[in-house]
Every structure is written in structure tokens, then in C-alpha cells.
Amino acid sequence: MGTRPFRWFPHDGQRHAVADSLAVGDIGETLCERPVTVPHDAPSKAEWCWPTCAACDSAWRLHEGILPFPRPSMTRGHTARSSLRVVVRA
């Protein structure tokens, strides 16, 4: 068991957040409320590359106190770095 209450788990074509306490054979649900049974076989490397479920990501970030993604400044096509101004004085 990890130090956080949730972990990421590939399921149904996406990576979902599930309770860290779920073990092989356990029946539970993802943070987006999809039913899940933890299989005996570990997920494949390809399954870990599936896209992250947006609903699980939002719920996880809210629980952890992390800002939502994308951040508001990123939604306008700007990154924090691109909004910096450099002032050169002679």
C-alpha cells in the first residue's frame, strides 16, 4: 500500500484512479464511479500508456489539493515560460 489513498490503474481503455487498498480479485470502483475488478495479471506496458480519464484526474487533483490541468494560463495557448518578459538594461 502506498502513502496516498489512490493509485492509477489501466481499465476500459483509460488510466483511472482507484483506491490504493484494492488488491487482486477485489471489486471496487474508479474515482469516476466505473466498476472495476482488479485482475490477477499486471497491466501491460501498452495499457499504462492509455490516456488518463479526465474525470478521475479532476477528482484526484481536488482530493490532493492540486490545481486542475490544463491550468487557466495554458488554455489560451500560453505556458508560464512564454508569458515571461525579459528586460535588458544597458
C-alpha positions in Angstrom: 0.0 0.0 0.0 1.3 3.5 -0.9 1.3 6.7 1.0 -1.7 8.1 -0.9 -5.3 6.9 -0.9 -5.5 6.4 -4.7 -3.3 4.9 -7.4 -3.6 4.9 -11.2 -4.8 1.7 -12.9 -5.5 1.0 -16.6 -9.1 -0.1 -17.1 -11.5 0.0 -20.0 -9.2 2.0 -22.4 -8.1 4.7 -19.9 -5.9 5.1 -16.8 -8.3 5.5 -13.9 -7.7 6.4 -10.2 -8.7 3.6 -7.8 -8.4 3.1 -4.1 -4.8 2.1 -3.2 -6.2 -0.6 -0.9 -7.7 -2.6 -3.8 -5.9 -5.9 -4.2 -6.0 -8.7 -6.8 -9.6 -10.0 -7.1 -11.1 -7.1 -5.2 -14.2 -5.4 -6.6 -14.3 -1.6 -6.4 -14.9 1.5 -8.4 -12.8 4.2 -10.0 -13.0 7.8 -8.9 -15.3 8.4 -11.9 -17.5 5.7 -10.5 -16.9 2.9 -13.0 -17.0 -0.6 -11.6 -13.6 -2.4 -11.6 -12.3 -5.8 -10.6 -8.5 -5.9 -10.1 -7.2 -8.8 -12.4 -4.6 -11.3 -11.4 -2.3 -10.3 -14.3 -0.5 -7.0 -14.1 -1.4 -4.4 -16.8 0.8 -4.4 -19.9 3.2 -1.6 -20.8 0.9 -0.5 -23.6 -2.1 -0.3 -21.1 0.0 2.1 -18.9 0.2 4.4 -22.0 -3.6 4.7 -22.3 -4.9 8.3 -21.8 -5.8 9.4 -18.3 -9.5 9.6 -17.5 -10.3 13.3 -17.2 -13.0 12.7 -14.5 -10.6 10.6 -12.4 -7.8 13.2 -12.8 -10.1 16.1 -11.7 -11.3 14.2 -8.7 -7.8 13.1 -7.7 -6.5 16.7 -8.1 -9.3 18.0 -6.0 -8.6 15.5 -3.3 -4.9 16.2 -3.3 -5.3 19.9 -3.5 -3.5 20.2 -6.9 -4.6 22.8 -9.4 -6.7 21.4 -12.3 -5.0 20.7 -15.7 -4.7 22.3 -18.0 -4.1 25.4 -15.9 -6.1 28.5 -17.0 -2.9 30.2 -18.4 -2.3 27.1 -20.5 -5.8 27.1 -22.1 -5.1 30.3 -24.0 -2.1 28.7 -25.8 0.5 30.2 -23.3 2.8 28.4 -21.0 4.2 30.1 -17.9 7.5 30.4 -19.6 6.1 32.1 -22.7 4.4 34.8 -20.6 7.7 35.9 -19.0 9.2 39.2 -20.2 12.9 39.8 -20.3 14.2 43.3 -19.6 17.7 44.1 -20.7 19.3 47.3 -19.4 22.4 48.8 -20.9 
